[in-house]
Amino acid sequence: MSNLEALETRVVLWHRNRNLIEGSTDVAQHTKLVEEVKELETNILLSQPVIDDIGDCLVVLINIAERNGLSLFDCLSYAYEEIKDRKGKMVDGMFVKEGKK
């Protein structure tokens, strides 16, 4: 087990010990994720450190993944398979995939 997998397991246990898996919903966790992303946005705009914000987003994403029988590895692997051969170009500092307007 990697360090990341072990840490994810600890975060899942933290959620379970606080009844945030069985006692919550995907909708409630999505609302929390949006709150954490807004905090990340604020710190980016203010040129403040973002380590806590990224970590908080990951904690909520782990909750949503666990609630859906997934892990971060599952989700990231799936996303990578979707993007690995993607072609596109940079537009105003953002990657725009081919075929998208």
C-alpha positions in Angstrom: 0.0 0.0 0.0 1.4 3.4 -1.0 1.6 6.4 1.4 -1.2 8.0 -0.6 -3.4 4.9 -0.3 -2.8 4.7 3.4 -3.6 8.4 3.9 -6.8 8.0 1.9 -7.8 5.0 4.1 -7.2 7.2 7.2 -9.4 9.9 5.7 -12.1 7.4 5.0 -11.9 6.2 8.6 -12.1 9.8 9.8 -15.3 10.3 7.7 -16.8 7.0 9.0 -16.0 7.8 12.6 -17.9 11.1 12.2 -20.9 9.5 10.4 -20.1 11.5 7.3 -20.5 8.5 4.9 -23.8 6.9 6.1 -25.1 10.1 7.7 -24.5 12.4 4.8 -25.5 12.6 1.1 -23.7 13.3 -2.1 -25.6 16.5 -2.4 -24.5 17.7 1.0 -20.9 16.7 0.2 -21.1 18.5 -3.1 -22.2 21.7 -1.3 -19.2 21.3 1.0 -16.9 20.8 -2.0 -18.2 24.0 -3.6 -17.5 25.8 -0.4 -13.9 24.5 -0.3 -13.4 25.3 -4.0 -14.5 28.9 -3.3 -11.9 29.1 -0.5 -9.3 27.9 -3.0 -10.4 30.5 -5.5 -10.1 33.2 -2.9 -6.6 32.3 -1.9 -5.5 32.0 -5.5 -6.9 35.5 -6.3 -5.1 36.8 -3.1 -1.9 35.0 -3.9 -2.1 33.2 -0.6 -1.0 29.6 0.1 -3.4 27.0 -1.3 -2.1 23.8 0.4 -4.9 23.7 3.0 -7.6 24.4 0.3 -6.4 21.7 -2.0 -6.2 19.3 0.9 -9.7 20.2 2.0 -11.1 19.6 -1.5 -9.4 16.2 -1.6 -10.9 15.3 1.8 -14.4 16.0 0.5 -13.7 14.2 -2.8 -12.6 11.2 -0.9 -15.9 11.2 0.9 -17.9 11.4 -2.3 -15.7 8.7 -3.9 -16.1 6.4 -0.9 -19.9 6.9 -0.9 -19.9 5.7 -4.5 -17.6 2.7 -4.0 -14.6 4.4 -5.6 -11.2 5.5 -4.5 -9.1 8.5 -5.6 -7.0 6.0 -7.6 -10.1 4.8 -9.4 -11.2 8.3 -10.3 -7.8 9.6 -11.3 -7.1 6.5 -13.4 -10.4 6.9 -15.2 -9.7 10.6 -15.8 -6.2 10.0 -17.1 -7.5 7.4 -19.5 -9.9 10.0 -20.8 -7.3 12.7 -21.3 -4.0 10.9 -22.1 -4.4 11.1 -25.9 -6.4 14.4 -25.9 -5.2 17.0 -28.4 -5.9 20.7 -28.1 -4.3 24.1 -27.7 -3.8 26.8 -25.1 -6.2 29.7 -25.2 -5.8 32.5 -22.6 -3.8 30.2 -20.3 -6.3 27.3 -20.5 -6.1 24.0 -22.5 -9.0 23.7 -24.9 -9.5 20.3 -26.3 -9.9 19.8 -30.1 -13.5 19.9 -31.3 -14.7 22.1 -28.4 -15.8 25.6 -29.0 
